[in-house]
Amino acid sequence: MQTATITAPELHGRLRLQKDLVVVDVRNESEVREGQIPGAIHLALSELEQRVRNALPNPQTSIVVYCAQGARSARALRLLQQLGYQQVLHLEAGFTQWRALGLPIEIPVPACSAGHALDRYARQMLLGEVGSAGQMRLSQARVLLIGVGGLGSPAALYLAGAGVGTLGLVDPDVVDISNLHRQIIHETSRIAMRKVESARDRIEATNTDVKVATFAERFCSENAERIIGCAWDVIIDGTDNFPTRYALNDVAARHGIPVCHGSIDRFEGRVTTFLGNQGPCYRCLFPRQPQPGIIGSCAERGVLGVLPGVIGTLQATEALKLILGIGQPLAGRLLTYDALSLEFRVIGYGRDPDCSVCATRVKEG
């Protein structure tokens, strides 16, 4: 019969190999503030029975519980088994032994170990690539969205839901009834309201943890430095015209800020990521602006309402990956989506050695 205990070295080894292993800290809040095992979720023993089903809904989850020295975690193990969790171990000699052996620890941000935050982000923090450390990074991140229309709507809502700490919203327009079939962050009751204010209210209603900065103006070369200079970690490009895209590309490259770019037309969408001054950039992909009137807007050519939902969500995914430092961003790769055939394609592209923006930055570097 499998022993119900695990030693600190054994747990350390398993955490490197078993990504779905969940470590649960059953100590009190004051103890957790002194440090915890990286990636652990905090469920104090006094709250365990009430909160564990929400945090860990699958009774087949592999769990290791720990406390300071092992007594409380042994009780937690028995309680979890009574609740139907069978793949549970408790850490022999607890956090005291873990620390004494010099194994890694992290100091959690209080907001990420607070009860309401754990309940809100529990499913996300179960991912080994996120955990409490990743959730901490998200809570400290700042993402700027240029445009809160079709692409910015789903991106803003999902970034807010994920717990990104600060969202900046740039848009000069007001909500129009023609927006509502695709711009899901807005509502009928908000027609004629500024889009940044409508989006701010919806974001704050979705997640009170998120701070929102608004810029009720059109992003352009004249205000680009002022807006971009507010220390953003990632930018979501939800613009709908070429001059704005080029202006955004150039200033973001100068500041070294990644841009998650998206665009839509009728039934087709495109997504890629530009990694600041590391290139390739938007000018490498599209060296010259098309002449005015050559390519029509959504107002002129139309767009399937669900299309920006797909593309904006992919942009938000890219932003979260960049913040968390996981996965492979779409740098040097253009993803295209055809809604009619439901096909995705990925097309590679490289840095233009004569690019007036990123090639210059490389030579200067």
Secondary structure, 3 states (H helix, E strand, C coil): CCCCEECHHHHHHHHHHCCCCEEEECCCHHHHCCCECCCCEECCHHHHHHHHHHHCCCCCCCEEEECCCCHHHHHHHHHHHHCCCCCEEEECCHHHHHHHCCCCCECCCHHHHCHHHHHHHHHHHCCCCCHHHHHHHHHHCEEEEECCCCCHHHHHHHHHHHCCCEEEEECCCECCHHHCCCCCCCCHHHCCCEHHHHHHHHHHHHCCCCEEEEECCCCCCCCHHHHHCCCCCEEEECCCCHHHHHHHHHHHHHHCCEEEEEEEEECEEEEEEEEHHHCCCHHHHCCCCCCCCCCCCHHHHCECCCHHHHHHHHHHHHHHHHHHCCCCCCECEEEEEECCCCEEEEEECCCCCCCCCHHHHHHHC
